Amino acid sequence: MTIGIIPNITKMEVSGILEQIILDITKNELDYVISNSLLLSSTGLTDKIDKQKFVPLEQIGTQSDMVVSIGGDGTMLNTAYHVRKSGTPIVGVNFGKLGFLAEFDVDSFSSFLKEVKNNNYVVEDRIALIGNCTNIEETLYAINDLVIDKGSWSKMIELTVYVDDDYVTTFAADGIIVATPTGSTGYSLSTGGPIVNPKADVITLSPISPHTLTMRPLVISSSQKIKIKVNSLHDTIQVSSDGQRVNFINPPAEINIEKSNKPVKLVHSTINNYFETLRKKLFWGLDIRQSNNS
């Protein structure tokens, strides 16, 4: 098995972690390739890695059986974007803040490699979103969410939503979040959207600071297609993908969104439990009064 490695090269502390992971991979008699983005960094590790192991970032997915993202959840989302065409399974090693998507730390990943060698792991399909928008040639792509918002304009924008060409509503707000189940615990959650189990085949639409209190989040089937018409008195609005790729468009504009026919494949240990992660990472359902009384 060949493991692709995509590290977050903006973090200086990644060098020691990367060195340990490469050592663990070779100890388990597994092969690896690594993103050549490391050659542009200042981690000081490049002289310790066989130059033949470096491959272009966009080729990591096609040249490996599994891709390791080293960083935090943002790095994990970025990794998923770069391997989206190959469909290669992704596993996250976290040394960021939350690590909700990136399941392992360095020590637990070292132990998990033994399971990888024995093919004792789970690959889970997650929904991804694609979209197109007026004035944007590239296809929008998101694992967490596509967000339409007012940008630097101080006033609200007008949004008209259609689902399968059926008119849903028109409302004024700061924007709207179209989220996958994976993204339901991100930005969508902070605006009052529901937590959605990744096994649910749905998409959520959560308004951002709507003018009317009756405008609540909406859950639809992932097989349905979404059309959002946006108008604003300002000359630009923003459409962002996973909070990482931002496009500025001129209103009035129309954004069409649907589920990608290629799911994101995430690697988990066989003992992974989504609800345990919710409790540990987001403290979901925990009563702080119980811990104070114990």
Steps between C-alpha positions, in 0.01 A plus 500: 500500500615853419400782734490855367591780741371857486636708792399850602823674406397829664562352846865482606429218748392272215862397435540276805154349454566430133833336579333273757219401263742414219701290746186317615391434140833346406510295823172341395651416160266737319601733218430871481500803274488858619371826358771706334356807671743409776784602269374858521482503878757575768449190713858386450398143424554484127859374529379201704246381243574306184438749217328225302225498762386850404208525258284794387217575740230428242649154435506385863159335469580301186837381630386376841248261654432723798580866570607631841415860578730647766363811669151581618150489358581778253791296364267201475251699291780629280633146453154374402478774238832401343414129478136550401547364147675178603264407785796378709410442869625765743611473862579796724779546755412798716727750668266794452236629740181292477576200282138396446569352154863408562447195719856417610783667681860398427514222761165342413581517128823312563295217654237524226762433230517141622127473428553657158763239421245228585216675311312534827334839459174656381449725197193723529338689212415866567290731283675777305333796333561646155360820356516752224447869510458788263830677426705202630649254252630247752277242665438566868589208728453451873517223757365713786296782350441754229431841652342798327540821698491877477878538519623847602159659445345616828140432397315174447458334163189351344492126438240302309517122542368230266516123555454286186372820332225532760493843661580478873529856632657844466664658803751764609805388698876524525518182292422129487699182572443190290661220701564128478459277808878528542471880503203501737736524800682800349376845401145369458486395865601849618201650318253263664508221243446137610770244570461239225644151522735434204297191407200724423463567127388863534601862444423785739427863416565737788437876470758734651341765724168516312284810538195292596515266799269252323773423244639175639748237370366257240602136441449349153596180321848497349345388170329839466649793312525846650484831319565824685450842343684781675455874479679780677537878480874447533714422194626160625397204713709204618469130428743291706575129489593345836616844613814456290421592139316831468344641183370856464206537265286785377130495586243416389637147490379141492674211676404139426603231751467121508665190643816385324486154345839430662490468880788592727649185655617534861703234679410408859615247752262211563430634849407852386168624636347819358296575812803460724680753281205739540521470877878529522559772243181710516383402853165417339231393744725537804357670808769715661308481830571127523877547479487777763312277742724196455 
